[in-house]
Amino acid sequence: MFMVKEVIESREVPISEVESILEQRSGSAQTYEQQVALEHAKRVSGKPGEKLADSLRALNIVGERSVIKILEIMPRSPMTLRQILASERNKTFDDKEIAQIMELIKGKAK
């Protein structure tokens, strides 16, 4: 049985990084939850990743948590994007910013 003794670092990571971490730890030492998470990561990580993340970060509009959520969900509509961005604290997004982000997503989703 795998037991965590101490949490060394806690941060949000993109699904592609989750896949990489879990693949490094694959084998009989993986828990059931880790195996399920790896299967899910493999299914989802086929979506555009780091290039889109870098483009979103370059806009300097959204925080890291929102970048990760956008990559996971890949919203197809401005309304869905606004729902993702609702978690940004002390920030409202105008139509121009939403349009910029949607253009990046549409360009990378092809």
C-alpha positions in Angstrom: 0.0 0.0 0.0 1.3 3.4 -1.0 1.2 6.0 1.8 2.1 9.6 1.5 4.3 10.7 4.4 4.8 14.3 3.5 3.6 16.8 0.9 6.7 18.5 -0.5 5.0 20.7 -3.1 1.4 21.5 -4.1 0.6 23.3 -7.3 -1.8 23.0 -10.3 -0.3 21.4 -13.3 -1.6 20.9 -16.9 -3.0 17.5 -17.7 0.0 16.7 -20.0 2.3 17.1 -17.0 0.0 14.8 -14.9 0.3 12.2 -17.6 4.1 12.5 -17.6 4.4 12.2 -13.8 2.1 9.2 -13.7 3.9 7.4 -16.5 7.2 7.8 -14.6 5.5 6.1 -11.7 3.7 3.4 -13.6 3.9 -0.2 -12.6 2.8 -2.2 -9.6 3.4 0.6 -7.2 0.5 2.6 -8.6 -2.7 2.8 -6.7 -6.0 2.2 -8.4 -6.7 6.0 -8.4 -3.4 6.7 -10.0 -4.1 4.2 -12.7 -7.5 5.7 -13.4 -6.0 9.2 -13.5 -3.3 8.1 -16.0 -6.0 6.6 -18.3 -7.9 9.8 -18.1 -4.8 11.9 -18.7 -4.0 9.9 -21.8 -7.5 10.4 -23.2 -7.5 14.1 -22.6 -3.9 15.1 -23.2 -4.3 14.7 -27.0 -5.6 18.3 -27.0 -3.3 21.2 -27.8 -1.0 21.9 -24.9 2.0 23.9 -24.2 1.9 26.1 -27.3 -1.6 27.3 -26.4 -0.6 27.6 -22.7 2.4 29.8 -23.7 0.2 31.9 -25.9 -2.4 32.4 -23.2 0.4 33.3 -20.7 1.8 35.8 -23.2 -1.5 37.7 -23.3 -1.0 38.4 -19.6 -4.8 38.4 -19.1 -5.5 35.2 -17.1 -3.8 33.5 -14.2 -2.1 30.1 -14.2 -5.2 28.3 -12.8 -7.4 29.6 -15.6 -4.8 28.7 -18.2 -4.9 25.1 -17.0 -8.7 25.0 -16.9 -8.9 26.4 -20.4 -6.5 23.7 -21.6 -8.5 21.0 -19.9 -11.9 22.2 -21.1 -11.0 23.8 -24.5 -14.2 26.0 -24.4 -16.0 26.4 -27.8 -18.1 29.4 -26.8 -17.4 32.7 -25.1 -20.1 31.9 -22.5 -18.2 28.7 -21.5 -14.9 30.7 -21.4 -16.5 33.3 -19.1 -17.6 30.6 -16.8 -14.1 29.3 -16.6 -12.7 32.8 -16.0 -15.3 33.5 -13.3 -12.8 32.1 -10.8 -10.3 34.8 -11.5 -10.3 37.0 -8.4 -10.8 40.8 -8.7 -10.8 40.6 -12.5 -13.5 41.2 -15.0 -13.0 40.5 -18.7 -14.3 42.7 -21.5 -15.5 41.4 -24.9 -12.1 42.2 -26.5 -10.2 40.1 -24.0 -12.7 37.2 -24.4 -12.4 37.4 -28.2 -8.6 37.4 -28.0 -8.6 34.2 -25.9 -11.2 32.5 -28.1 -9.1 33.2 -31.2 -6.2 31.5 -29.6 -8.3 28.5 -28.7 -9.8 28.3 -32.1 -6.4 28.6 -33.8 -4.9 25.8 -31.7 -7.9 23.5 -31.7 -7.6 22.9 -35.5 
